[in-house]
């Protein structure tokens, strides 16, 4: 599959709502939550006023003129927060574009971008049952802290 990875443009920030919704892990056999869930304050930290923070970076994946994935970083008090010097990541793809290498390309691109911007580490939070844990480990993330259901992971850049 041919795709391109590129930085988001300001007029595309609204796309992050869709990718935030797609980032919600839904275990097999569980119903997807209603879209309004992304309006909750604990989820709005991922997208609200995006572009205003020093670590607000986003890369989009496109194929055939359609935006199919996004990875973005922020310093925010989210599930992946470790400190105010370490950005947290969110990443998601439209379901029909998963398992095609696009997520790996997005994540690798973001790790390079953050390093170029002077960051030495990046974090993320992932549910232990999420198949993406393998991808994160492959790209250098390690478990920093864990709860019953989630891993807070950290990567050195």
C-alpha positions as a printed Julia matrix, in Angstrom:
157×3 Matrix{Float64}:
   0.0    0.0    0.0
   1.35   3.41  -0.95
   1.07   6.1    1.68
   2.79   9.31   2.65
   3.63  10.69   6.09
   3.58  14.45   6.48
   3.18  17.16   9.12
  -0.35  18.29   9.9
  -1.46  21.7    8.69
  -3.23  24.08  11.04
  -6.51  23.81   9.11
  -6.43  20.04   9.73
  -6.3   20.16  13.55
  -9.97  19.17  13.6
  -8.96  15.73  12.26
  -7.54  14.97  15.69
 -11.06  14.47  17.09
 -11.59  11.51  14.77
  -8.18  10.04  15.5
  -8.68  10.52  19.23
 -11.87   8.49  18.94
 -10.08   5.84  16.88
  -7.3    5.68  19.52
  -9.73   4.36  22.13
  -8.87   0.72  22.63
 -11.92  -1.52  22.42
 -11.25  -5.09  23.59
 -12.62  -7.83  21.37
 -16.26  -8.53  22.08
 -16.79  -5.06  23.57
 -18.94  -2.37  21.98
 -17.27   0.86  20.87
 -18.18   3.82  23.07
 -20.32   6.66  21.75
 -18.36   9.38  19.93
 -19.29  11.94  22.57
 -16.85  10.22  24.94
 -14.04  12.31  23.46
 -15.67  15.41  24.98
 -14.73  14.2   28.48
 -12.06  16.45  30.06
  -9.61  13.56  30.51
  -9.73  12.97  26.73
  -9.95  16.61  25.64
  -6.4   17.17  26.96
  -5.21  15.31  23.85
  -6.74  17.75  21.36
  -7.95  20.94  23.04
  -6.05  24.01  21.8
  -3.7   21.78  19.81
  -0.85  23.72  18.25
  -0.43  26.12  21.17
   2.01  24.01  23.2
   5.76  23.76  22.59
   5.58  19.97  22.13
   2.42  19.98  19.98
   3.54  18.06  16.91
   1.5   15.85  14.6
   2.19  13.68  11.6
  -0.56  12.4    9.33
  -0.63   9.36   7.07
  -2.37   9.69   3.72
  -3.22   7.23   1.01
  -5.12   8.04  -2.17
  -5.77  11.56  -0.89
  -7.42  10.31   2.3
  -6.06  10.92   5.79
  -5.93   7.46   7.4
  -3.76   7.88  10.49
  -2.22  10.32  12.92
   0.41  10.42  15.63
   0.68  13.46  17.84
   2.59  14.62  20.88
   1.91  17.08  23.66
   3.1   17.83  27.12
  -0.16  17.22  28.92
  -1.53  15.72  32.08
  -2.8   12.59  30.37
  -2.63   8.86  31.04
   0.92   8.86  29.65
   2.21  11.82  31.7
   5.57  11.35  33.4
   6.86  14.93  33.69
   6.44  18.38  32.17
   9.64  17.84  30.15
   8.52  14.61  28.47
   5.89  14.75  25.73
   3.19  12.07  25.59
   2.08  10.43  22.37
  -1.23   9.4   20.9
  -1.47   7.38  17.72
  -4.3    5.84  15.76
  -5.34   4.66  12.34
  -8.7    4.16  10.75
  -9.55   0.48  11.35
  -9.28  -0.62   7.72
  -5.69   0.74   7.53
  -4.27  -1.09  10.54
  -1.66  -3.86  10.22
  -0.21  -2.41   7.02
   2.97  -0.8    8.42
   1.49   2.7    8.47
   1.45   2.94  12.28
   5.11   1.89  12.42
   6.03   4.56   9.87
   4.06   7.22  11.75
   5.64   6.33  15.07
   9.18   6.18  13.66
   8.62   9.58  12.05
   7.45  11.09  15.32
  10.4    9.68  17.28
  12.79  11.29  14.78
  10.87  14.58  14.86
  10.88  14.78  18.66
  14.6   14.04  18.79
  15.23  16.77  16.19
  13.2   19.17  18.36
  15.49  18.48  21.31
  13.46  16.03  23.37
  15.33  13.12  24.94
  12.35  10.96  25.92
   8.71  10.37  25.02
   5.96   8.47  26.82
   2.63   6.86  26.09
  -0.04   4.87  27.85
  -1.42   1.67  26.42
  -3.81  -0.96  27.67
  -2.0   -4.24  28.31
  -4.38  -6.13  25.98
  -3.73  -3.76  23.06
  -1.83  -5.45  20.22
   0.12  -2.2   19.72
   2.21  -3.0   22.81
   4.4   -5.18  20.57
   5.0   -2.29  18.18
   5.95   0.04  21.01
   8.42  -2.47  22.44
   9.92  -3.05  18.98
  10.53   0.7   18.62
  12.28   1.01  21.99
   9.54   1.75  24.49
   9.88   0.08  27.88
   7.48  -0.18  30.79
   7.98   2.74  33.14
   5.02   2.01  35.41
   2.05  -0.31  35.21
  -1.4   -0.57  36.67
  -3.76  -3.51  36.57
  -4.85  -2.75  32.99
  -2.35  -0.28  31.52
   1.33   0.19  30.86
   2.91   3.61  31.02
   5.78   3.27  28.55
   8.84   5.43  27.98
  11.35   5.6   25.12
  14.72   7.3   25.01
  15.27   9.26  21.81
